Amino acid sequence: MSEVETSGALKRLRWRCRRGTRELDVLLGGWLDEHVQADARTLAAFDAMLDEPDPLIWDWLMACERAPRADWQEIVDAIRTRHRL
């Protein structure tokens, strides 16, 4: 992927992290900031996870439920660890 495509993809992901609640914005945006150099597969998993509804993502992040995909759960675990949740 070219630098322009990467830049565009990251801008799109950054925009998708804006969920309407400050808490989710901080948690998701913070993960992206730390993993901006992640491999394409991890970023694609994050992108797919962002398709899920906010209440469901929130439940995963608060450990009320587990994410249905292992790659999503890895992201959730990284977010929880970073924020000591």
Backbone bond lengths (Angstrom), bond angles and torsions (degrees), N, CA, C in turn:
res aa  C-N    CA-C-N  psi(-1)  N-CA   C-N-CA  omega(-1)  CA-C   N-CA-C  phi
1 M - - - 1.444 - - 1.529 108.21 -
2 S 1.316 116.56 137.41 1.461 119.86 -179.41 1.522 110.38 -74.60
3 E 1.322 115.08 164.86 1.462 119.75 179.57 1.521 111.36 -60.36
4 V 1.351 116.31 -38.22 1.470 120.25 179.22 1.524 109.96 -64.67
5 E 1.353 117.16 -44.34 1.460 120.15 179.06 1.527 110.35 -63.44
6 T 1.322 116.31 -41.80 1.459 120.72 178.88 1.518 110.18 -62.50
7 S 1.321 115.87 -45.28 1.459 120.82 179.41 1.527 110.21 -60.49
8 G 1.326 116.68 -44.20 1.462 120.56 179.24 1.510 112.28 -64.83
9 A 1.331 116.52 -40.82 1.467 120.82 179.11 1.523 110.41 -64.82
10 L 1.326 117.09 -41.46 1.465 120.26 179.46 1.524 111.34 -67.08
11 K 1.318 116.62 -38.38 1.470 119.29 176.72 1.524 110.35 -62.55
12 R 1.328 115.84 -40.87 1.455 119.95 179.52 1.534 110.09 -65.24
13 L 1.331 117.47 -43.73 1.463 120.45 177.61 1.524 111.21 -62.84
14 R 1.320 116.12 -41.84 1.463 120.10 179.33 1.533 109.96 -60.13
15 W 1.321 116.38 -42.26 1.466 121.17 178.66 1.527 110.02 -64.20
16 R 1.326 117.27 -40.40 1.464 121.33 -179.01 1.522 112.10 -68.43
17 C 1.325 118.19 -21.39 1.474 121.62 177.47 1.520 111.46 -72.96
18 R 1.309 117.56 -15.00 1.471 121.72 177.93 1.516 107.53 -80.41
19 R 1.309 115.79 101.78 1.453 120.75 -169.85 1.525 114.39 -103.56
20 G 1.296 118.57 -10.93 1.453 119.89 -179.07 1.515 113.72 104.56
21 T 1.318 116.65 -11.51 1.462 119.56 172.17 1.525 106.97 -123.20
22 R 1.289 114.62 136.05 1.473 119.91 -177.57 1.530 111.31 -57.67
23 E 1.318 116.19 -38.35 1.456 120.14 -177.26 1.523 111.71 -62.05
24 L 1.333 116.66 -50.31 1.463 119.52 178.46 1.521 111.27 -65.61
25 D 1.325 116.98 -39.44 1.467 120.27 177.99 1.530 110.57 -55.99
26 V 1.321 116.80 -45.75 1.470 121.78 -178.11 1.526 110.65 -68.04
27 L 1.319 117.05 -46.02 1.457 120.27 -177.37 1.523 111.82 -64.58
28 L 1.324 116.89 -49.84 1.461 120.61 -177.49 1.520 111.71 -72.48
29 G 1.326 116.60 -44.50 1.464 119.96 178.84 1.513 112.73 -63.60
30 G 1.324 116.36 -35.90 1.462 120.66 177.80 1.518 111.54 -65.02
31 W 1.329 116.70 -40.21 1.466 119.53 177.32 1.528 109.79 -62.12
32 L 1.331 115.80 -45.38 1.466 119.25 -179.08 1.525 110.93 -62.49
33 D 1.318 117.47 -42.37 1.466 120.57 178.73 1.524 111.40 -57.63
34 E 1.322 117.06 -40.13 1.463 121.39 -179.02 1.527 113.10 -78.06
35 H 1.321 117.29 -22.07 1.467 120.89 -173.90 1.526 112.36 -117.35
36 V 1.310 116.61 25.88 1.461 121.16 -177.86 1.535 111.21 -60.20
37 Q 1.317 117.39 -26.02 1.469 121.63 178.86 1.524 112.59 -96.97
38 A 1.326 117.36 12.49 1.464 120.99 -178.88 1.524 110.21 -64.02
39 D 1.324 114.98 159.20 1.466 119.13 179.34 1.526 110.09 -66.77
40 A 1.318 115.40 160.77 1.465 121.78 -175.74 1.522 111.79 -59.70
41 R 1.328 117.18 -34.96 1.465 120.14 -178.73 1.528 110.98 -65.98
42 T 1.324 117.50 -41.62 1.465 121.31 179.26 1.519 110.53 -66.30
43 L 1.334 116.47 -43.14 1.468 119.47 178.82 1.522 111.12 -66.04
44 A 1.328 117.52 -35.37 1.467 120.68 176.96 1.532 110.37 -66.11
45 A 1.327 116.98 -38.48 1.468 120.54 176.95 1.524 109.99 -64.13
46 F 1.330 116.72 -42.73 1.467 121.18 178.11 1.530 109.75 -61.49
47 D 1.316 116.49 -44.28 1.461 121.80 179.19 1.528 110.12 -59.82
48 A 1.317 117.10 -44.97 1.464 120.98 179.33 1.529 111.06 -65.01
49 M 1.326 116.47 -39.01 1.452 120.61 178.65 1.531 110.80 -61.47
50 L 1.322 116.67 -34.67 1.464 120.55 -179.58 1.528 112.83 -68.85
51 D 1.333 117.47 -10.90 1.469 120.92 174.98 1.523 111.80 -74.28
52 E 1.316 115.83 -17.47 1.468 120.09 -177.31 1.537 110.25 -77.10
53 P 1.327 117.08 154.69 1.471 120.87 -179.61 1.539 111.93 -66.42
54 D 1.311 114.70 147.42 1.464 120.94 -178.46 1.524 113.81 -53.42
55 P 1.333 119.53 -45.63 1.472 118.17 -178.83 1.530 112.85 -60.29
56 L 1.313 116.71 -34.36 1.453 120.50 178.89 1.530 110.97 -69.78
57 I 1.335 116.65 -45.84 1.465 120.80 176.83 1.528 109.51 -59.84
58 W 1.308 117.05 -42.41 1.469 121.19 179.33 1.535 110.41 -59.92
59 D 1.334 116.36 -44.58 1.469 119.68 179.32 1.533 110.83 -61.03
60 W 1.314 117.50 -38.70 1.466 119.74 177.32 1.519 110.54 -64.38
61 L 1.333 115.71 -44.74 1.463 119.93 -177.05 1.523 112.16 -68.13
62 M 1.313 117.19 -29.37 1.462 121.03 179.16 1.520 111.72 -92.63
63 A 1.317 116.99 7.10 1.465 124.50 177.31 1.531 113.10 63.47
64 C 1.316 116.68 27.46 1.461 120.03 173.74 1.533 109.91 -78.82
65 E 1.319 115.93 -28.64 1.459 123.00 178.29 1.521 107.92 -144.77
66 R 1.324 115.54 162.73 1.467 121.08 174.81 1.515 108.57 -99.85
67 A 1.311 116.11 145.64 1.463 121.15 176.15 1.530 108.65 -64.90
68 P 1.325 118.05 144.95 1.458 120.54 -175.59 1.536 114.03 -74.32
69 R 1.303 117.07 -16.88 1.467 120.57 179.40 1.526 109.74 -112.78
70 A 1.311 116.43 140.59 1.470 121.31 -178.68 1.523 111.71 -61.77
71 D 1.344 117.65 -39.58 1.466 119.32 -179.58 1.524 111.22 -67.78
72 W 1.324 117.26 -33.31 1.465 119.85 175.52 1.518 109.82 -68.65
73 Q 1.328 116.67 -41.21 1.464 119.56 -179.04 1.524 110.94 -63.77
74 E 1.332 117.68 -34.56 1.464 120.48 176.00 1.531 110.48 -61.51
75 I 1.316 116.20 -41.51 1.470 120.81 178.27 1.528 109.35 -65.62
76 V 1.317 116.56 -46.89 1.472 121.51 178.72 1.527 110.13 -57.93
77 D 1.326 117.05 -45.49 1.465 120.56 179.58 1.521 111.26 -62.10
78 A 1.328 117.20 -39.60 1.470 120.63 178.62 1.529 110.77 -64.54
79 I 1.319 116.56 -40.80 1.473 120.49 178.13 1.524 109.82 -65.07
80 R 1.326 117.06 -45.48 1.465 120.87 -179.28 1.521 110.74 -62.63
81 T 1.325 117.24 -41.15 1.466 120.89 179.06 1.517 110.89 -64.99
82 R 1.326 116.35 -45.12 1.472 120.57 -178.76 1.519 111.75 -59.14
83 H 1.311 116.04 -37.66 1.478 120.43 -175.58 1.525 112.69 -102.66
84 R 1.325 116.00 8.63 1.467 122.09 178.88 1.526 112.44 52.65
85 L 1.313 115.13 48.34 1.464 120.62 179.71 1.519 110.62 -91.72
